[in-house]
Amino acid sequence: MNLMRSFSASAVLCGVMLTGTPAASAEDQSAVGGQTGSEPDSDSPSAGVDEIVVTAERRSQNLQDVPMSIQAFSAESLAKSGTGSNMDLQTQTPGLVMTENSGFGQIYIRGIGSDVIGAGVDNAVAVYIDGVYQSRPAGSTLAFSDVERVEVLKGPQGTLYGRNATGGAINIISKRPSETFEGDIQAETGSYRKGLLRGTVSGPLGASVAARVSFLVNKSDGYTRNILLNTRGNDRNERAFRAALEINPSDALQITLNARHYDSDTSPMLKSLNTLFNVAYTAFNATQISDPFTVQQNVQSGVAAKQTGADATVKYEIGKVFLSSVTAVRKEKLNIKNTDTDATEIDALNVGGGNSPERSNFFSQDFTAGSNSDGPIEWTALASYMHQTTDYNFAIAVPVARVRTLAVGTLTTDAFGVGGQASYTLASGLSLTAGVRYSKESKENIETNAVNGTVTKSQNAKETWSAWTPRFVAKYSVTDNTMLYASYSKGFKSGGYNTLSIGEAWQPERVTNSEVGFKSTLLDGRLHLSADAFISKYDNLQLQFTNRTPAGALVAVTTNAAKATSKSIEANADARPTENLLLTVGVQLLRGRFDNYVSTNSLNPAPGAVDQKGNPLLRAPNLTLNFAMQYTWPAAIGANDVTFRFDGYHRSRIYYTAFADPIASEKLNFLGNVQLSFAPSGDQGLYGAVFVRNITDKVYHTDILASSSAGYVGYVAPPRTFGVQLGYRF
């Protein structure tokens, strides 16, 4: 789609607004991707726990006033904890489990997410960057660059966020162009020849125009050795660029234009975990290597991703009403060059075969309108449209059997949503909120399967799904600092089609969620408390299932579990006992189980239908515990503050398949990170840090999956790593 044409909706809105009557400015009352900030930029400690303003309900609110389970991280807190990407958020967020497959993140909240990264598979946790939905996994593990705030919303978000948010949502908000000239340059080095360079320049271009340019280069050699090819695996080579232009023709009108680019090259390397049903080991006497970071593979894995796009955000205020338009276009490319899925020196099973490209064209348009006054009635109305076309070419090769299976197809998705919500606050402190969203989504899949060049199946299918997703909230302010809430909501995730498995489509996922909770600020702001309890009932829960192709290879497909339940109790506390000491702790007790799911285990040599009722949901730990301690010495080195930060994380056993197989499970007793940093007390000057990740050198996995020729295989997480960071703000 032509770029100028794609921006037409925002351009029209902009033109209308320019002729309107300016109203008094309010601070960023718009939507997700609104830039209303967070805690102050100063690195100096405050007397109480820092307040953070979020846009979780598509308007600016103090975090402690939002009636939902949500955690937010400011730019300052991300820097002091050394949180470098989405993958690091799980060590600070109870209920969030981040895994990684083929270099791309898989996000689970409260046991709900998605394993498959293929065409047409959307995660149950929606990811937004500056209000723009991220439909594909490219960039999901990208190192953070020039980020103002990250918000993690837990539980179904169907009314305000629409499609594919049955588990929750993650909002990433970039920093805005500044009114004064400023910049930041930062370099980082560490284990495995890691080299990271990021920089930002921002400032005014005129009386009402400001710009911001940022870049990121991140490279490492990888921590896994392939002794057969004398190469390294699990390396990372990624680059990102963003240019932002903000125009303020009047106090009432704000226009923000963003151009973005991201690309990466990785070599994620699988490691065999068990030889059960392992064709390569039993039939070909393949070598088993015990060292978790050493492999002997005949194929070097490789995955490349690229994303280029632009978006335009227009915000306008008319009296006590705000209007917002977000228009986005994006081109994406994903290429699984090769994956040695048998994980041995035997040429038994490869995914990719040197050429498995996936190309997508994405367009979205979102409109938001709402009230921006402090009156008893608050309302928000939304309308959205998304169009995406994905061309894919996916290959699985079994060289020992001289079989190559190929799927070539085009998937087209059109998604439309309209809805809103309104709140009314009584004099007694009771606030009632009601909202609803109507979502409609169509998918068309045209695909051909071939084995050794002979067409075996073809498909030309189209289907449309729709749903109403309401939300009701009762919020009661016991005092000015304590709030109770109860909510009821529904969520919807559309169905779709599996590649390489024509005829195996999956149905929409639906969820009903009930939640109660409270939030309180005590001791003059030195203590923030929150707790919630929820129960989510899922119909046709979408999950990964391993199935055999006609050639006998295993391929991951998406299927439905008829019914499942996820319920939990969660509590969080942020305390500042002294001006310089910050303590945080979060705990979640979770029980996620299949209520009705009958399936077959393709790894079983004698497969048959098995009732999985009572088995744990995938990546649903019964217990997660997050804790942190941060201490700052003001002006410890000249005018520089010195901060020590420790983060600890415990996760009980999680299962990577629905069969509760202990081989495909893992318990993470303790994962710890430490960082010692210094920064100027003011806004400018030299800053730096030294850090250690995975301080106990824990061996664990970012994902475990099934292979027809290697039993269970997994991606090993990084061992203990060290690093040094140095930067300068001006």
C-alpha positions in Angstrom: 0.0 0.0 0.0 1.3 3.4 -0.9 2.7 5.3 2.1 0.9 8.5 1.4 -2.4 6.7 0.8 -1.9 4.8 4.1 -1.6 8.0 6.0 -4.8 9.4 4.5 -7.0 8.9 7.6 -4.7 10.8 9.9 -4.0 13.5 7.3 -7.8 14.2 6.9 -8.2 14.3 10.6 -5.2 16.6 10.9 -6.6 19.0 8.3 -10.0 19.2 10.1 -8.2 19.9 13.3 -6.1 22.7 11.9 -9.3 24.6 11.1 -10.8 24.0 14.5 -10.9 26.3 17.5 -8.0 25.6 19.9 -9.0 24.6 23.3 -7.0 24.7 26.5 -4.3 22.1 26.5 -4.5 19.0 28.7 -1.6 16.7 29.2 -1.6 13.8 26.9 -5.1 12.5 27.4 -5.0 10.1 24.6 -4.4 6.6 24.2 -2.0 3.9 24.4 1.1 5.3 23.1 0.3 8.6 24.8 3.5 10.0 26.1 2.5 11.2 29.5 5.4 10.1 31.5 6.3 8.6 34.6 8.6 9.4 37.4 11.0 12.4 37.1 14.0 12.1 35.0 16.3 12.9 37.9 18.3 10.0 39.3 18.2 11.4 42.8 16.2 9.4 45.4 12.8 10.7 46.6 11.2 10.5 50.0 8.5 8.1 48.8 7.9 5.5 46.2 7.8 7.1 42.8 4.4 7.7 41.2 4.0 6.5 37.7 1.4 7.8 35.2 0.1 5.1 32.8 -2.3 4.9 29.9 -3.6 1.3 30.5 -7.2 2.5 30.1 -6.3 4.7 27.1 -6.2 7.8 29.2 -3.6 9.2 31.6 -3.9 7.9 35.2 -1.8 7.3 38.2 -0.8 3.7 38.4 -2.4 3.3 41.9 -5.7 4.6 40.6 -6.1 2.0 37.8 -8.6 -0.8 38.7 -6.7 -3.7 37.2 -3.6 -5.7 37.7 -0.8 -3.8 36.1 2.9 -3.2 36.5 4.8 -0.3 35.0 8.5 0.4 34.6 9.9 3.9 34.0 13.0 4.7 32.0 14.9 5.3 35.3 13.8 2.0 36.9 14.7 0.1 33.7 18.2 1.6 33.7 18.9 0.9 37.4 17.7 -2.7 37.2 19.6 -3.3 33.9 16.3 -4.4 32.2 17.4 -4.6 28.6 14.5 -6.2 26.8 11.1 -7.8 27.2 12.8 -11.0 28.1 14.1 -9.4 31.3 10.7 -8.2 32.5 9.7 -11.6 33.9 12.3 -11.2 36.7 10.3 -8.2 38.0 6.7 -9.2 37.1 4.8 -12.0 38.9 2.8 -14.1 36.5 4.8 -13.1 33.4 6.8 -15.9 31.8 9.0 -15.1 28.8 10.4 -17.9 26.7 12.3 -17.7 23.4 12.1 -19.9 20.3 14.2 -19.4 17.2 15.3 -16.0 18.5 11.7 -14.7 19.0 9.9 -14.1 22.3 6.9 -16.1 23.5 4.9 -14.1 26.1 2.7 -15.8 28.7 0.7 -14.1 31.4 -1.2 -16.2 33.9 -0.5 -19.3 31.9 -1.9 -17.8 28.7 0.1 -17.2 25.5 1.2 -18.8 22.3 4.2 -21.0 21.2 4.0 -20.9 17.5 5.7 -18.1 15.6 4.4 -19.1 12.1 2.3 -17.1 9.7 -1.2 -16.3 11.0 -0.5 -17.1 14.7 -1.0 -14.2 17.0 0.1 -14.2 20.6 -2.6 -14.1 23.3 -0.6 -11.2 24.9 -0.9 -8.2 22.6 2.2 -6.0 22.3 1.9 -2.3 21.4 4.7 0.1 20.6 3.5 3.7 20.8 -0.1 2.6 20.2 0.7 0.3 17.2 -0.1 -3.4 17.4 2.8 -5.7 16.8 1.4 -8.6 14.8 4.5 -10.7 14.3 7.3 -11.9 16.7 10.1 -9.9 15.0 11.5 -7.5 17.5 9.8 -9.0 20.5 13.2 -9.6 22.2 14.8 -6.4 20.9 17.0 -4.6 23.4 15.1 -1.5 24.7 16.2 1.8 23.1 15.0 5.3 24.0 12.0 3.9 26.0 10.0 6.1 28.3 7.9 3.5 30.0 6.8 -0.2 29.8 3.4 -1.3 31.0 2.4 -4.9 31.6 -1.4 -5.4 31.8 -2.5 -8.8 33.2 -5.7 -10.6 32.3 -8.1 -10.2 29.3 -8.1 -6.8 27.7 -10.8 -7.4 25.1 -12.8 -4.2 25.5 -10.0 -1.6 25.3 -7.4 -3.5 23.2 -9.6 -5.8 21.2 -8.2 -8.7 19.3 -5.7 -11.2 20.7 -5.4 -9.9 24.2 -7.0 -12.8 26.1 -3.9 -13.1 28.3 -3.0 -9.5 28.7 -1.0 -6.7 26.9 2.4 -5.1 27.0 2.6 -1.4 26.1 6.0 0.1 25.2 6.1 3.9 25.1 9.0 5.7 23.4 10.4 9.0 24.6 9.0 12.1 22.9 11.1 14.8 21.1 12.2 17.3 23.7 11.7 21.1 23.9 15.4 21.7 24.6 18.5 20.2 22.9 19.7 17.0 24.5 21.4 13.8 23.7 22.7 10.5 25.0 25.4 8.1 23.9 26.0 4.8 25.5 28.3 1.9 25.0 28.3 -1.6 26.6 30.7 -4.5 26.4 30.8 -7.9 28.2 30.9 -11.6 28.0 31.1 -13.4 24.6 32.4 -10.3 22.9 29.2 -8.4 23.5 29.1 -4.9 22.0 26.2 -2.6 22.3 26.0 1.0 21.2 22.9 3.2 21.5 22.5 6.9 21.0 19.9 9.7 21.0 19.7 13.3 19.8 16.6 15.4 20.5 15.6 19.0 20.4 13.6 21.8 18.7 13.7 22.6 15.0 11.5 25.6 15.4 8.9 27.3 17.6 6.4 24.4 17.3 8.5 21.6 15.9 10.8 19.1 17.7 12.7 16.0 16.5 14.3 13.0 18.0 16.6 10.4 16.4 17.8 7.2 18.2 19.7 4.1 17.1 20.8 0.8 18.6 23.5 -1.7 17.5 23.8 -4.9 19.6 26.1 -7.8 18.8 27.5 -10.8 20.6 29.3 -14.0 19.5 27.0 -16.4 21.2 27.5 -18.8 24.2 27.0 -22.2 22.5 29.8 -24.0 20.6 29.3 -26.2 17.6 32.4 -28.3 17.7 31.7 -30.0 14.3 31.5 -26.8 12.3 33.7 -24.8 14.6 31.0 -22.1 15.0 29.1 -20.4 17.7 25.3 -20.5 18.3 22.8 -18.3 20.1 24.7 -15.2 18.9 22.9 -11.9 18.4 23.3 -9.2 15.8 20.6 -6.6 15.8 20.1 -3.0 14.7 17.3 -0.5 15.3 16.6 3.1 14.2 13.9 5.5 15.0 13.3 9.1 13.8 10.4 11.1 15.4 9.0 14.5 14.5 6.6 16.3 16.8 4.6 19.2 15.5 2.4 21.5 17.7 0.6 24.0 15.5 -1.5 25.1 18.5 -2.0 24.3 22.2 -4.8 22.0 21.2 -3.1 20.0 18.4 -0.2 17.6 18.5 1.1 15.6 15.5 3.8 13.0 15.9 5.5 11.2 13.0 7.7 8.1 13.5 9.9 6.2 11.1 11.3 2.9 12.4 13.6 0.2 11.2 14.7 -3.0 12.9 16.7 -6.0 11.7 18.4 -9.0 13.3 20.4 -12.0 12.5 20.7 -14.9 15.1 21.7 -18.5 15.2 19.5 -20.1 17.8 20.9 -23.6 18.5 18.9 -26.6 19.8 20.3 -29.0 22.4 19.0 -32.6 22.7 17.5 -33.2 26.2 16.4 -36.8 26.0 16.9 -39.7 23.6 13.4 -41.1 24.1 12.0 -42.1 20.7 15.1 -40.6 19.1 15.6 -41.9 15.6 18.9 -40.2 15.1 20.5 -41.5 18.2 19.1 -45.1 18.1 19.4 -45.7 14.3 22.5 -43.7 13.4 24.5 -43.8 16.6 24.7 -40.1 16.9 26.9 -38.5 19.5 25.3 -37.4 22.8 27.2 -34.5 24.4 26.5 -33.8 28.1 27.9 -30.2 28.2 24.8 -28.0 27.9 26.7 -25.3 25.9 28.4 -27.7 23.4 26.7 -29.3 20.4 27.8 -31.3 17.4 25.6 -30.4 14.5 26.0 -30.6 10.7 23.9 -27.6 9.9 24.5 -24.0 11.2 21.2 -22.5 12.3 20.2 -19.1 11.2 17.2 -16.8 11.5 16.9 -13.3 10.0 14.2 -10.7 10.7 13.5 -7.3 9.3 10.9 -4.7 10.1 10.5 -1.3 8.5 7.6 1.1 9.0 6.1 4.4 9.9 3.3 5.7 12.0 1.5 9.0 12.5 -0.3 10.0 15.7 -2.6 13.1 15.7 -4.1 14.4 19.0 -6.6 17.2 19.3 -8.6 18.7 22.1 -12.0 20.3 21.7 -13.2 21.7 25.0 -13.5 18.8 27.3 -13.1 16.2 24.6 -9.9 14.7 23.1 -9.5 13.0 19.7 -6.7 10.7 18.7 -5.8 9.0 15.4 -2.9 6.5 15.0 -2.1 5.3 11.5 0.7 2.8 10.9 2.2 1.0 7.9 4.9 -1.7 8.2 6.8 -4.2 6.0 8.2 -7.3 7.7 10.4 -10.2 6.7 11.2 -13.4 8.6 13.5 -16.0 7.2 14.3 -19.3 9.0 17.5 -20.0 7.0 18.1 -23.3 8.7 17.4 -25.1 12.0 19.0 -28.4 12.8 16.0 -29.8 14.6 17.6 -33.2 15.2 20.4 -31.4 17.1 23.1 -34.0 16.0 25.8 -34.5 13.4 23.4 -36.7 11.5 21.6 -35.0 8.6 18.2 -36.2 9.8 15.8 -33.3 10.1 16.1 -29.6 9.1 13.6 -26.8 9.1 14.1 -24.1 6.6 16.3 -25.9 4.1 18.0 -22.6 3.3 14.9 -20.8 2.2 11.8 -20.3 4.4 11.0 -16.6 3.9 7.9 -15.0 5.2 6.9 -11.5 4.0 4.2 -9.3 5.5 2.6 -6.0 4.7 0.7 -4.4 7.6 -1.7 -1.4 7.8 -3.7 -0.2 10.8 -5.9 2.7 11.7 -7.1 3.5 15.2 -9.4 6.3 16.4 -10.0 7.2 20.0 -12.2 9.9 21.5 -13.0 10.6 25.1 -13.4 13.1 27.9 -10.4 14.8 29.4 -12.1 16.6 32.3 -12.2 15.7 36.0 -16.0 15.5 36.2 -18.0 12.6 37.5 -18.5 11.1 34.0 -15.6 9.8 32.0 -16.0 8.1 28.6 -13.9 6.7 25.8 -14.9 5.6 22.3 -12.7 3.5 20.0 -12.7 2.3 16.4 -9.9 0.3 14.7 -9.1 -1.5 11.5 -6.1 -3.7 10.6 -5.1 -5.3 7.3 -2.2 -7.7 6.8 -1.1 -9.9 4.0 1.6 -12.5 4.6 3.3 -14.6 1.9 5.1 -17.6 3.4 7.4 -20.4 2.2 8.0 -23.0 4.8 10.1 -26.1 4.3 11.0 -29.2 6.3 13.7 -31.5 5.0 14.4 -35.1 6.1 17.7 -35.7 4.1 18.2 -39.3 5.4 14.8 -40.3 3.9 15.3 -38.0 0.9 12.1 -36.2 1.7 11.4 -32.5 1.5 8.0 -31.1 2.5 7.1 -27.5 1.3 4.2 -25.2 2.1 3.7 -22.1 0.0 0.8 -19.8 0.7 -0.7 -16.4 1.3 -2.6 -15.4 4.4 -4.8 -12.3 4.4 -6.2 -10.9 7.6 -8.8 -8.1 8.0 -9.8 -7.1 11.6 -12.3 -4.4 12.6 -13.4 -3.3 16.0 -15.6 -0.6 17.5 -16.5 0.0 21.1 -16.1 2.2 24.2 -16.6 2.5 27.9 -18.0 5.1 30.4 -17.5 5.6 34.1 -19.6 7.5 36.6 -18.3 8.5 40.0 -20.7 9.0 42.9 -20.1 11.4 45.8 -19.7 8.4 48.1 -16.4 7.5 46.2 -18.1 4.6 44.3 -17.2 4.5 40.6 -19.1 2.3 38.1 -17.7 1.5 34.6 -19.4 -0.3 31.7 -17.9 -0.9 28.3 -18.3 -3.1 25.3 -16.4 -3.8 22.1 -17.5 -5.5 18.9 -14.7 -7.3 17.0 -14.9 -8.9 13.6 -12.0 -10.6 11.9 -11.7 -12.4 8.5 -8.8 -14.6 7.4 -8.2 -16.1 3.9 -5.6 -18.7 3.4 -4.4 -19.9 0.0 -1.8 -22.7 0.4 -0.2 -25.5 -1.6 1.7 -28.4 0.0 4.2 -30.5 -1.9 6.4 -33.5 -1.0 9.5 -33.8 -3.2 8.0 -31.5 -5.7 4.6 -33.3 -6.0 1.6 -31.4 -4.8 -0.2 -33.4 -2.1 -2.8 -30.8 -0.8 -4.1 -27.4 -1.6 -6.4 -25.0 0.1 -8.4 -21.9 -0.6 -10.3 -21.2 2.6 -11.9 -18.0 4.1 -13.7 -17.6 7.4 -15.0 -14.8 9.5 -15.4 -14.6 13.3 -16.9 -12.0 15.5 -17.6 -11.4 19.2 -18.9 -8.9 21.7 -16.5 -8.4 24.6 -18.0 -6.4 27.6 -16.3 -5.0 30.7 -17.8 -4.0 34.0 -15.9 -2.5 36.9 -16.9 -1.3 40.3 -14.3 0.8 42.1 -14.6 2.2 45.6 -12.3 4.7 47.2 -12.2 3.8 50.9 -9.9 6.8 51.5 -7.9 9.1 49.3 -5.1 6.5 49.3 -6.9 3.2 49.3 -9.1 1.7 46.5 -11.1 -1.5 46.2 -12.3 -2.8 42.8 -14.1 -5.7 41.2 -14.4 -6.4 37.5 -16.0 -8.7 35.0 -14.8 -8.9 31.4 -14.6 -11.1 28.3 -12.0 -11.5 25.7 -11.7 -12.9 22.1 -8.9 -14.3 20.0 -9.8 -15.2 16.4 -9.3 -18.6 14.7 -6.9 -19.4 11.9 -5.2 -21.9 9.6 -2.1 -24.1 10.1 0.7 -24.2 7.5 1.9 -27.6 6.5 -1.3 -29.1 8.0 -4.1 -28.2 5.5 -7.4 -29.1 6.9 -6.3 -28.4 10.5 -7.7 -25.1 11.4 -8.3 -23.7 14.8 -11.3 -22.0 16.3 -11.6 -18.7 18.2 -10.5 -18.6 21.8 -12.9 -16.9 24.2 -12.4 -16.1 27.9 -14.6 -14.8 30.8 -12.6 -13.2 33.6 -13.7 -12.2 37.1 -11.3 -10.2 39.3 -11.2 -8.4 42.7 -8.4 -6.4 44.1 -7.2 -3.4 46.1 -4.5 -0.8 45.9 -3.2 1.4 48.7 -0.6 4.1 49.3 0.5 4.3 52.9 3.1 6.0 55.2 3.1 9.3 53.3 3.8 7.5 50.0 6.6 5.3 51.3 4.6 2.1 50.8 2.6 1.0 47.8 0.5 -2.1 48.2 -1.7 -4.0 45.7 -3.3 -7.4 45.6 -5.8 -9.2 43.3 -7.5 -12.5 42.9 -9.0 -13.7 39.6 -10.5 -16.6 37.8 -10.5 -16.9 34.0 -12.6 -19.5 32.2 -11.4 -20.3 28.6 -13.4 -21.9 25.8 -11.4 -23.4 22.9 -8.1 -22.3 24.4 -5.5 -22.1 21.6 -2.2 -23.9 22.2 0.6 -25.6 20.4 0.3 -29.3 19.4 2.9 -31.4 17.7 1.7 -33.3 14.7 3.3 -35.5 12.0 3.5 -34.5 8.4 2.8 -37.1 5.6 6.6 -37.4 5.4 6.8 -38.4 9.1 8.3 -35.2 10.4 6.9 -33.4 13.4 5.5 -29.9 12.9 4.1 -27.5 15.5 0.4 -26.7 14.8 -2.2 -24.7 16.7 -5.2 -26.5 18.1 -7.9 -26.0 20.7 -8.5 -27.3 24.2 -12.2 -27.3 24.8 -12.1 -25.8 28.2 -9.5 -24.5 30.7 -9.4 -22.5 33.9 -6.7 -20.2 35.2 -7.1 -18.7 38.7 -4.7 -16.9 40.9 -3.9 -14.7 43.9 -1.2 -12.0 43.5 0.3 -9.4 45.8 2.9 -6.7 45.3 4.6 -4.2 47.6 7.0 -1.3 46.9 8.5 0.2 50.0 11.0 3.0 50.7 11.9 2.5 54.4 14.5 5.3 54.0 15.1 8.0 51.5 17.8 5.9 49.8 16.5 2.4 50.1 13.8 0.9 47.8 12.4 -2.7 48.4 10.0 -4.5 46.1 8.4 -7.9 46.3 5.8 -9.6 44.2 4.2 -13.1 44.6 1.7 -15.0 42.5 0.0 -18.3 43.4 -1.5 -19.7 40.2 -3.5 -22.7 39.2 -4.0 -23.2 35.5 -5.5 -26.5 34.4 -7.2 -28.1 31.4 -10.8 -28.9 32.2 -11.6 -30.6 28.9 -8.9 -31.5 26.4 -8.6 -34.9 24.6 -5.6 -35.2 22.3 -2.8 -37.6 21.1 0.9 -37.3 21.9 2.8 -37.6 18.6 6.0 -38.6 20.4 4.3 -41.7 21.7 5.1 -44.7 19.4 1.7 -46.1 20.2 -0.5 -42.9 19.9 -4.0 -42.8 21.1 -6.5 -40.3 22.4 -5.6 -39.3 25.9 -7.7 -37.1 28.3 -5.5 -34.3 29.5 -8.0 -33.1 32.1 -6.3 -31.8 35.2 -2.9 -31.3 33.5 -1.2 -27.9 34.0 -1.5 -25.2 31.4 1.7 -24.5 29.4 4.1 -22.2 31.2 1.8 -21.8 34.2 3.9 -22.0 37.4 2.1 -22.6 40.6 4.4 -20.0 42.3 6.4 -17.1 41.1 8.3 -14.8 43.4 10.0 -11.6 42.4 12.1 -9.4 44.8 14.5 -6.5 44.5 16.6 -4.3 46.7 17.9 -1.0 45.5 20.1 1.4 47.6 21.4 4.8 46.5 24.3 6.8 47.9 23.7 10.4 47.0 26.7 12.4 45.7 28.9 9.4 46.6 31.4 10.3 43.8 31.5 14.0 43.4 28.1 15.1 42.1 27.3 11.5 41.1 24.8 9.2 42.8 25.8 5.5 43.2 23.1 2.8 43.1 23.3 -0.9 43.9 20.5 -3.0 42.6 19.8 -6.7 43.2 16.9 -8.6 41.5 15.9 -12.2 42.4 13.4 -14.5 40.7 11.9 -17.8 41.6 9.6 -19.9 39.4 8.1 -23.2 40.3 7.9 -26.0 37.7 6.4 -25.1 34.3 5.4 -27.6 31.5 6.2 -27.0 27.9 3.6 -29.5 26.6 0.0 -30.3 27.5 1.0 -33.9 28.4 2.6 -33.0 31.8 5.7 -34.8 30.6 8.5 -34.2 33.3 11.1 -34.3 30.6 9.5 -31.3 28.9 9.3 -29.3 32.2 11.6 -27.1 34.2 11.9 -25.5 37.7 13.8 -22.3 38.2 14.6 -22.1 41.9 16.6 -18.9 41.7 17.8 -16.5 39.1 19.6 -13.4 40.2 21.0 -10.2 38.7 23.1 -7.5 40.3 24.2 -4.1 39.0 26.3 -1.2 40.5 25.7 2.1 38.6 26.5 5.7 38.9 24.8 8.7 37.4 24.9 12.5 37.8 22.4 14.0 40.2 21.3 16.4 37.5 20.2 15.7 33.9 23.6 15.8 32.2 27.0 14.2 32.6 28.8 10.9 32.6 27.1 7.7 33.8 27.9 4.0 33.8 27.4 0.6 35.4 29.0 -2.8 36.0 26.6 -5.8 36.1 26.4 -9.6 36.5 23.5 -11.5 35.0 22.5 -15.0 36.2 24.9 -14.7 39.2 24.6 -18.3 40.2 25.4 -19.6 36.7 22.1 -21.5 36.5 21.6 -23.8 33.6 18.0 -23.6 32.3 16.1 -23.3 29.0 14.2 -20.6 27.2 12.1 -23.2 25.5 11.6 -27.0 25.2 9.9 -28.7 22.2 9.5 -32.0 20.5 11.5 -33.3 17.5 10.6 -36.5 15.6 14.3 -37.4 15.3 15.7 -36.1 18.6 13.0 -36.6 21.2 12.8 -33.4 23.3 15.2 -30.6 22.4 15.6 -27.2 23.9 17.2 -23.7 23.7 19.7 -23.2 26.5 19.5 -19.8 28.3 22.7 -17.7 28.7 25.1 -18.7 31.5 26.5 -16.2 33.9 27.6 -13.1 32.1 29.5 -9.9 33.0 29.3 -6.5 31.5 30.4 -2.8 31.7 28.4 0.2 30.5 29.5 3.8 30.0 27.4 6.7 28.7 27.2 10.4 28.5 24.0 12.6 28.6 24.2 16.2 27.3 
